[in-house]
């Protein structure tokens, strides 16, 4: 077996350089473009995160044909990514990706309307899941459920990786991303509805909702978790989209 040639004596000085040269964390209204992030700075601003987590994926993966699984996972991920990225030609969308059986996105949320827009995407995704399951049923493929977690908070973002290696990414430090992931795990099981949001996300979303569709406020249910604190959940759908589904998905 080939030994890894890691020059730990030489790399010690590189680690010291990293530890000693981070010199600024800038609190800003909105996260800048990725090119503005360096290995010596960081930015702190409001971020909103959405995680869409497949329910009971262990059972799906272990009990289904590999070709069937491939079809289901691709149907699940492709259109959710489309919904999460649609209309984000500016700098609001900071990251989008797949973690295992979960699709996620992180946005810069300098305005309450940005948080409202993330919720709008969550409702589209929740409605899309109905469409997807009908299409899966038509093909005798396994149907699926997903939990949709939403959170927003003042967040630190730093560029991490190795300089000049081409391997780097933004690391999100704070409550928003971690909590959205955990809330997604709660959605669509144990009596909790599909869309689950943190207290802070709900508070900011409701401020905008009250100006547009105040009647929808009653659709949200308040819960408390020992680790996550207060959170809210709801089952909301896009009416026109849902009507099209109900009417056979024909033009």
N, C-alpha and C positions, 0 to 999 in steps of 0.2 A: 504494500500500500504506500502510495506516495505521500511524503510528509509535507504539510503546509509550510511554505517558506515565509512565515510572518516575522518581519524584523521588528520585534517589540521594542528594542532599544531605540531604533530610529523613530518609530511611531509615537513614542512617549512625548517627544517634542511637538508632534502634530496635535496630540490631545491637549497639551498645555496651551498651544496656540488657540485652539477652539475655546477652551475654558476661559482664557484671558482676554479674548478679542471681541466677544459679544458685548457691544458697547451702547446699544440703544433699543429701547422698546417704545415705539411711538404710538400714542393713543390717537386714533383718527376717526373721522365721521364714517368713513367707508374704506374697506380694504382696497389697496391700490392694485395695479396690474402685477402679474406674477414677476415680471422683469424687475420690479422695484424691490423685491425680496432678495437679500444677500445672506451670506453666512455669518454676518456680524450684527444684523439688525432683527427686529421683529415688529409686528404691528398688532395693535389691540383695537378691535371694533366689534360692533354687533354682528353676530352670525346666526343664521337659522339653518337647521338641519332637518332632513327628512330621510327616514329609513323605511324601506318596504321589505319586510321579513317573511319568508315563506313559512307557513305553519306545518309542523310535523313532517319536515323534509326527510328525517331519518327513515320513516316508514315508506315514504314515496321512493326513496333511493334503493331501499332494500327489497321492496316487494314488486317493483315494476321492471319491465323490459328496458334494456339500455337505450334502444331507439325511441321508445315511448318517453323515457325520462328526458332525452335530448330535446324532443319536440316540445314537451311541457316547459322545460327550463328556458328554452329559446323564446317561446311564446310569452312567458312571464317577463323575462328581462328586456327583450327588444322594445316593446311598446312602453314599458315603464320608463326606460331611458329616454325614449322619444318625448314622453310627457314631461319629464324632469328638465330636459334641455330646451324644449320648444320656447321660442321667444326670448332667449337669453343671449342675444348677440352682443350685449354690453358686458360689463364686468361683474354683474350680480352673481352669476354662477361661478363659484371658485373651484369646485371639485365635484366630479361625478364618477361613480365606479360601482364595482361589484365586490362584495366580501362574502365568499362562500355562497349561501343561498339568499343573500340580501342585496338589494340595489339601494344606493344612497346618493344623496347630493347635498352639498353645502353651499349656501348662498350668503352674500353680503346683504345685511338687512338694516340699512341706515334709516329706513322709514317704516312706519307701521304698515303701510300699504305693501311693502316687500314681504312682510310676514303673512299678510292677507293673501298674497299671490302664492306663497308656498302652500297654504291651506287649499287654495283653489286647485293646485296640482294634486294634492292628496285626494280631493273629491273626485277628480277625473280618474285617478288610479283606482279608487274604490269602485267606480262605475265600470271601468275597464275590466276589472276582475269578473264582473257578471258576464260581460261579453265573451271574455276568454273561456270561462267555464262552459258556456253554451257551445262554443266552437269545439272545445275538447270533448264534450258529450256527443256531438255529432260524429266524431271520429273514434268513439269508444276509447278515449284516452282518459287517464285519471284526472279528476277535478281537484282544484287546490284552493286554499285560503291564504290570506296574508294579513299581517298586522302592519299598520302604518304609524310610525312614531314621529312626533314633531316636537322640536324644542328650539328655543332662541335665548341668547344671553350674550353679554359682553365676553369676547373670546380673544385669546392670544393666538396668533398664527406665526410660526417660525419656519424658515426653510431648513430642512434637515437632510442629511445624507453625506456624501463625500464629495468635496470640491474637485472639479475636473474629471470626475468619474462618469458623469452623466446620470448617476443614480441619486435622485433627490426628490423630495416631495415636501408639501407643506404639512406641518404637524399642527393639529388644532388642540390647544390647551384650554380646558374650561369645561363648563357644564353642558353646553348645547349639544355637542356631537355625542358625547357619552350617554347623555340622558335620552336623546332621540332614539338611539340604538336600543336602550333598555325598555323604553316605552313601546317600541315596535314589537318587542317580544311579548308584551301583554295583550296586544290587540287581537281580536277575533278568537278569544278563548276565555273560559271561566266566567262567562257572562259579560265580558268587556267587549264593547263594539270595536269595529275595525280601526277607526281613526282615533289615536290616543295622543294627547298633547300635554306638555308641561304647563304648570300654572302660569308662568311668565308668558309663554307663547299664547295661551288662551286669553290672557288679560289684554295683550296687544291686538290680537285678532278681533276680539269682541268690540274694541273701540271703533274699528272700521266697520264691522258688521252692523253695529247699531245705526250707522249712517246710511246703510244700503238695504239690508234685509233684517231688521230687528226681530222679526217673528221667528227667525231661525235660532235665536239664543236659547230657546226652550228645548232644543234638541240635544243639548250638551249635558252630560251627567258628571257630577263631581265625585271623586273617589280619593282615598288616602292610602298611601303605601308607606310602610315603616322606613324604607330606604329611599324611595323616590319622592316622598312628600305628597302634596296635593297634585292631582292630575285630573284631566277631563277626557271623556271619550264620547264618540258620536258615530252614527251611521248616516252619512250624507251622500247624496248622489246628484249627478247632473241630470235635470229633468228631461231636456231634449234628447240627450244621449240615451238615457234610460228608455224613453218612449220609443226611440228608434230600435233599440234592442227588443223591447216588448212586441214591436210590430214586425218582427222577423228579420231585422237587419237588411232590409231591401232598400234600394235607392228610391 
